[in-house]
Structures are given as C-alpha cells and as structure tokens.
Amino acid sequence: MSGGRINRRMLLRSAALLTPLAIATPTVSARTSTFKRLDPNSPVARSLLYVEDTREVPKDHPLASRHSPEQKCLNCAQLRGEAGETWRPCPAFAGRLVNVGGWCTIWQGR
C-alpha cells in the first residue's frame, strides 16, 4: 500500500479475513429474541423522553417541542430489525427493544 491507496491484493486479503465474521454474525432479527423491551421509566429512557406511544408525549415537557404527531420509532432512521415487528432494536437504547409506535427526542427522519 503506497500513498494511502489500497491495492487489489490488500482489498482481497481484507475481504477474505472479514467474510467468516459476516457469516458467523447473526442477523439483527435473530438476536432480538434475547433483547428486552425498554422500560419507559428507566433513567436513559426518561432522559430521552421515550414513550411507547407517540400520543403520550407530555406536552408540558421542555423537550416535547421536538415532537410532531407523524414522528414514530417506525419512521425513525435509527430503528433496526425486521419490518412488521412491533418491538424492534434501536441503537440509542443498546440491547433494548422499542415500540414502533413510540418516540424519543433523538428521532431522525429517513
């Protein structure tokens, strides 16, 4: 490798090393069975104003101004997992499942 450029040999070697990892790593849907649902009363959920139902966002909370009715975990760019599942993983709450009808303050549009 010279001048910061990757040559073909290095690229093929890297691919050969990473392929077994990709095969051995379970998909997100296979791992979700070990995840637990996020407790809306947990400290991290409360700090991000997570609610399981977007209609339950407290209007008097200072961060509630970030919310609009069409925003849901379902249409958040951060949501992972399989379409059709009601509870899916979100990287904001590592190892926990969020309700697709929920919302939190770090919602991002797709």
Secondary structure, DSSP 8 states (H G I E B T S, - for coil): --TT---HHHHHHHHHHHHHHHHHS--HHHHGGG-EE--TTSHHHHHTT-BSSGGG--TTSGGGGG--TT--GGGBTT--S-TT-SEEE-GGGTTEEEETT-B-TT--B-
